């Protein structure tokens, strides 16, 4: 079941991805997409930033998959290997935790 919060998150992430695509494709990179990402990240409390960035990344991956395949990635008939999904989830979580530590360390060092 989709909650209003989930719907809002999907809409927010989609809007940011649209903005980034617009910046990169139609404006030939004249706007710095990192500014949009920093604004996005800073709009959340520190303890939620890594999770929100991870969700934004997943939204971007979903968008890329929609562009690159004729298969609906949300098709309930499509088989998903649970072991592979769990492994990918652990790897993604680990990568974002490492990134958060690195960013915190860089911020502390100025």
C-alpha positions in Angstrom: 0.0 0.0 0.0 1.3 3.4 -1.0 1.3 6.0 1.8 0.9 9.8 1.1 4.5 10.2 2.3 5.7 7.7 -0.3 3.7 9.4 -3.1 5.2 12.8 -2.0 8.8 11.3 -2.0 8.3 9.9 -5.5 7.0 13.2 -6.8 9.8 15.2 -5.1 12.5 12.8 -6.5 10.9 12.8 -9.9 10.9 16.6 -10.0 14.5 16.8 -9.0 15.5 14.3 -11.7 13.5 16.2 -14.3 15.4 19.4 -13.2 18.7 17.6 -13.5 17.9 16.1 -16.9 16.8 19.5 -18.1 20.1 21.0 -16.9 22.2 18.4 -18.5 20.4 17.7 -21.8 18.6 20.9 -22.8 21.0 23.5 -21.2 24.2 21.6 -22.1 25.3 21.5 -18.5 25.2 25.2 -18.1 23.7 24.8 -14.6 25.7 22.8 -12.1 23.6 19.7 -11.1 25.6 19.4 -7.9 24.0 22.6 -6.7 20.5 20.9 -7.1 21.7 17.8 -5.3 23.2 19.8 -2.4 20.0 21.9 -2.1 18.0 18.6 -2.0 20.3 17.0 0.6 20.4 20.1 2.8 16.6 20.2 2.9 16.6 17.2 5.2 17.8 16.8 8.8 21.3 15.4 9.0 20.1 12.0 10.2 17.9 11.5 7.1 20.2 12.8 4.4 21.9 9.5 3.6 18.6 7.7 3.3 17.1 10.4 1.1 20.1 10.5 -1.1 19.8 6.7 -1.4 16.2 7.0 -2.4 17.0 9.7 -5.0 19.6 7.3 -6.4 17.1 4.5 -6.6 14.7 6.9 -8.4 17.4 7.8 -10.9 18.1 4.1 -11.5 14.4 3.4 -12.0 14.2 6.3 -14.5 17.3 5.0 -16.4 15.8 1.6 -16.5 12.6 3.0 -18.0 14.6 4.7 -20.7 16.7 1.6 -21.5 14.4 -1.3 -21.5 11.0 -2.3 -22.9 10.4 -4.4 -19.8 8.3 -2.8 -17.1 10.6 -3.0 -14.1 7.6 -3.0 -11.7 5.8 -5.8 -13.6 4.6 -8.2 -10.8 5.1 -11.2 -13.2 8.8 -10.5 -13.6 10.9 -12.8 -11.4 13.2 -11.3 -8.9 16.0 -13.2 -7.4 15.6 -12.5 -3.6 19.3 -13.3 -2.9 20.5 -10.9 -5.5 18.1 -8.2 -4.4 19.2 -8.6 -0.8 22.9 -8.5 -1.8 22.4 -5.4 -3.9 20.5 -3.8 -1.0 23.3 -4.5 1.4 25.9 -3.2 -1.0 23.9 0.0 -1.6 23.4 0.6 2.1 27.0 0.0 2.8 28.1 2.4 0.0 25.8 5.2 1.3 27.0 4.7 4.9 30.6 5.0 3.7 29.7 8.1 1.8 28.1 9.7 4.8 31.1 8.9 7.0 33.4 10.4 4.3 31.3 13.6 4.0 31.1 14.0 7.8 34.9 13.6 8.0 35.5 16.1 5.3 33.1 18.6 6.9 34.9 18.2 10.2 38.2 18.8 8.6 36.9 21.9 6.9 
